[in-house]
């Protein structure tokens, strides 16, 4: 009986160690590229087929394996526009390293550029001492920063508006659990929530692979 319990304990311990290795080393660097289509009846024809690359929560510690993977995957897919929806930084982030990453994205030369908004960590651990300096930091790296404002991209006589909204509540409101990841629809709005790419407090991911989302805009199509 004791021998059977010992074998079971050793097996559980071994599985726990494997799970820990997977969560610390494998999954955080195992980026999943997901492809989606978003259909709009009123999408200008010039933007039919535009691929939007959605990056979020990179939490850059260094220009390492994960960051190089992101750049390589984007180079393969060649999106028309890249949007970064907050949280490039975390405690101890080096602005020079983040600049290196952003300039690597700029070198891909997406047709309609790179756009970004700030997340909570970008406010807690800012890349520069003032709002104007932060905006200049992004601009110098080839990124248009939107803080409660809009921008436009144009092709021919057609334009699309991009709206960047700063963070709201510092804590997730009650009832937000259903919106952890994926597509959500309501009335005339739709929302895509990505799983993000980086890690924050601990460099660990478990059953939640880093995600680089590619969203192709389509004219007309099925109703949702």
C-alpha positions in Angstrom: 0.0 0.0 0.0 2.8 2.4 0.9 4.6 1.6 -2.3 1.5 2.4 -4.3 1.0 5.7 -2.6 4.7 6.6 -3.1 4.5 5.8 -6.8 1.4 7.9 -7.1 3.1 10.8 -5.3 6.1 10.6 -7.5 3.9 10.6 -10.6 1.9 13.7 -9.4 5.2 15.5 -8.5 6.6 14.7 -12.0 3.5 15.9 -13.7 3.5 19.1 -11.6 7.1 19.8 -12.6 6.4 19.2 -16.3 3.4 21.6 -16.0 5.6 24.2 -14.4 8.2 23.9 -17.1 5.5 24.2 -19.7 4.0 27.3 -18.1 7.3 29.1 -17.6 9.2 28.2 -20.7 7.0 26.7 -23.4 3.7 28.4 -23.5 4.8 32.1 -23.0 6.9 31.8 -26.2 4.4 29.7 -28.2 2.6 32.5 -30.1 -0.6 31.6 -31.9 -1.5 33.6 -34.9 -5.3 33.7 -35.2 -7.1 34.8 -38.4 -10.6 36.4 -38.4 -12.9 38.2 -40.8 -15.0 41.2 -39.8 -17.9 42.0 -42.2 -19.3 45.5 -42.7 -22.0 46.6 -45.1 -20.7 50.1 -45.3 -17.0 49.3 -45.6 -15.5 51.4 -48.4 -14.5 49.2 -51.3 -10.9 50.5 -51.1 -10.5 48.8 -47.7 -12.1 45.5 -48.6 -9.6 42.9 -47.7 -7.5 45.1 -45.4 -5.7 43.0 -42.8 -5.4 44.6 -39.3 -2.8 43.1 -37.0 -3.9 43.4 -33.4 -1.2 43.3 -30.7 -1.8 43.8 -27.0 -0.2 43.4 -23.6 3.3 42.8 -24.8 4.9 43.8 -21.4 8.3 44.0 -22.9 11.2 43.0 -20.6 13.8 42.6 -23.3 14.0 42.3 -27.1 14.0 38.5 -26.8 12.6 35.4 -28.4 8.9 36.4 -28.0 9.4 39.9 -29.5 11.4 38.5 -32.4 8.7 36.0 -33.1 6.1 38.8 -33.2 8.2 40.7 -35.8 8.8 37.6 -37.8 5.1 36.6 -37.9 4.1 40.1 -38.9 6.7 40.0 -41.7 5.2 36.8 -43.0 1.6 38.1 -42.9 2.3 41.7 -44.0 -0.8 43.4 -42.6 -1.9 46.7 -44.0 -2.1 48.3 -40.5 -0.8 47.4 -37.1 -2.7 48.4 -33.9 -1.2 48.1 -30.4 -3.9 48.2 -27.8 -1.9 49.0 -24.7 0.5 47.7 -22.1 3.9 47.7 -23.9 5.5 48.3 -20.5 5.8 46.8 -17.1 8.0 47.6 -14.0 11.6 47.8 -15.1 11.0 48.1 -18.8 13.8 49.8 -20.7 12.6 52.5 -23.1 15.5 51.8 -25.4 14.4 48.1 -25.7 10.8 49.1 -26.5 12.0 51.6 -29.0 14.0 48.8 -30.7 10.9 46.7 -30.9 8.7 49.5 -32.3 11.3 50.4 -34.9 11.4 46.8 -36.0 7.7 47.0 -36.6 8.2 50.3 -38.4 10.7 48.7 -40.7 7.9 46.3 -41.9 6.4 49.4 -43.5 2.7 48.6 -43.1 0.7 50.6 -45.7 -1.4 52.5 -43.2 1.2 52.6 -40.4 1.2 51.7 -36.7 -1.3 53.0 -34.2 -1.3 52.7 -30.4 -3.2 53.5 -27.3 -2.0 53.4 -23.7 -2.9 50.7 -21.2 -2.8 50.8 -17.4 0.9 49.6 -17.2 1.9 52.3 -19.7 0.5 54.8 -17.2 2.1 53.1 -14.2 5.5 52.7 -15.8 5.7 55.5 -18.4 8.3 55.6 -21.2 8.9 59.3 -20.7 8.3 61.9 -17.9 5.4 63.8 -19.5 2.4 63.2 -21.7 4.0 65.2 -24.5 7.3 63.3 -24.2 5.5 60.0 -24.3 3.7 61.0 -27.5 7.1 62.1 -28.9 8.6 58.8 -27.9 6.0 56.9 -30.0 6.2 59.4 -32.9 10.0 59.0 -33.0 9.6 55.2 -33.3 7.1 55.6 -36.1 3.9 55.0 -34.1 0.9 57.3 -34.0 -0.4 57.4 -30.4 -4.1 58.1 -29.9 -5.2 59.4 -26.5 -9.0 60.0 -26.5 -8.8 61.2 -30.1 -9.1 59.9 -33.6 -7.1 59.5 -36.7 -7.8 58.6 -40.3 -6.3 56.3 -42.9 -7.0 57.0 -46.6 -6.9 55.2 -49.9 -8.2 57.0 -53.0 -11.3 59.0 -52.0 -12.1 56.7 -49.1 -11.1 57.0 -45.5 -11.4 54.9 -42.3 -11.4 56.5 -38.8 -9.5 55.0 -35.9 -10.5 56.0 -32.4 -8.1 55.6 -29.5 -9.7 55.7 -26.0 -7.6 55.9 -22.9 -8.1 53.5 -19.9 -11.2 53.8 -17.8 -11.6 52.0 -14.5 -8.4 50.7 -12.9 -10.1 47.5 -11.9 -12.2 45.2 -14.1 -15.9 45.8 -13.4 -18.1 43.0 -12.0 -19.6 40.9 -14.8 -16.6 41.3 -17.1 -15.7 37.6 -17.0 -17.6 36.7 -20.2 -15.4 39.1 -22.2 -12.1 37.4 -21.5 -11.3 36.6 -25.2 -12.8 36.3 -28.6 -15.6 38.1 -30.5 -18.5 39.8 -28.8 -21.6 41.4 -30.4 -24.2 43.8 -29.2 -26.6 46.0 -31.2 -24.5 47.8 -33.8 -21.2 47.1 -32.2 -18.7 44.3 -32.2 -15.6 43.8 -30.1 -12.6 41.5 -30.3 -10.7 40.7 -27.1 -7.2 39.2 -27.7 -5.4 37.0 -25.1 -2.4 39.4 -25.4 1.2 38.4 -26.0 3.3 39.1 -22.9 3.2 38.4 -19.1 3.2 40.8 -16.2 3.7 39.8 -12.6 5.0 36.4 -13.3 6.4 35.3 -16.7 3.9 32.4 -16.8 1.1 31.3 -19.1 -1.0 28.2 -18.7 -3.7 27.2 -21.2 -3.7 30.7 -22.6 -1.3 31.0 -25.4 0.0 34.4 -26.5 -2.0 35.7 -29.4 -1.3 37.8 -32.5 -4.7 38.5 -34.1 -5.1 39.2 -37.8 -8.5 40.6 -38.7 -9.4 41.0 -42.3 -12.0 43.6 -43.0 -14.7 42.5 -45.5 -17.4 44.4 -47.3 -21.0 43.1 -46.8 -21.3 39.4 -46.0 -23.3 37.5 -43.4 -25.3 39.3 -40.7 -24.1 39.0 -37.1 
